[in-house]
Amino acid sequence: MPLIGAHVSIQGALCNAFERARSINCTAFQMFTRNPRGWKAKKLEKKDFNDFISELKRTELFPIAHMPYLPNIASPDANNYERSVSILAEELQKCHCLRIPYLVTHLGSHMGTSEEEGIERVTSACNRAIKESEGNSMLLLENTAGQKNSVGYTFEQLERCLSLVEDQKRIGICYDTCHGFAAGYDIRSAQKVDSFIKDFEDVIGLDRLKMIHSNDSKGDLNDHLDRHEHIGAGKIGLEGFKSFLSVKEIRDLPIIIETPQDSLEQCLNDIKTLWDIVSAKI
């Protein structure tokens, strides 16, 4: 069964994410385990963990966690950096306790220092967080669109980050199609996808790719604009997604939409489009 899903809310309780995902025809879903826009998090009780694991067993859906927005694990500011690393470790530990296999994190901004310094801070944060957390939940680095001062928008930068992480069993890549397109990686045709796959394999290795954020792009190729669009409605286009998801190594991964949350109808349409593509109905 393909793993197709969306980012869903945990409003009310963590375990509510499962039914929300089921209601929109998901077999996988992404969630925050906490308020994504604040530094402080509500402490989870034993019941929260038990209810979540019960729903995990009942529904057999595939949950994925995403880091909140404020942490910046590439930051040169000592206070911000330490808070960011602390939350990264907390979230990895929480994933272990909730039996969530993947935690996705943005690499952040080096704030005008240098890409290499940013990469060093990112990998130090990953190493510390992995050491401070139990279990085998995997930390996934998400590629960026190449905005000013961002880290991780080229395959080479991502590979450099991966290579500096000590526990290789607990690190991988979440590839965002909008971010990649904005950073200059074209997937609009079968030929372009073939080149993409070859380059990814040569530089990073397809075995490091663990999940996909499937988002179309409002911006043009290589314009470094991080603006998501509905599947087929942006500059990548439907043919691009059909070509990209025709690759078995891609199609077999969890595929999560983060398209604009403007209406339930649009969300359902994006999910249906992905199902139709992976089922070769379109």
Buried (B, 14 or more C-beta within 10 A) or exposed (E): EBBBBBBBEBEEEBBBBBEBBBEBBBBBBBBBBBBBEEBEBEEBEEEBBEBBBEBBEEBEBBBBBBBBEBBBBBBBEEEBBEBBBBBBBBBBBBBBBBBBBBBBBBBBBBBEBEBEBBBBBBBBBBBBBBEBBEBEBBBBBBBBBBBEBBBBBBBEBBBBBBEBBEEEEBBBBBBBBBBBBBBBBBBBBBEBBEBBBEEBBEBBEEEBBBBBBBBBBBBEBBBBBBBBBBBBBBBBBBEBBBBBBBBEEBBEBBBBBBBBEEEEEBBBBBBBBBBEBBEEEE
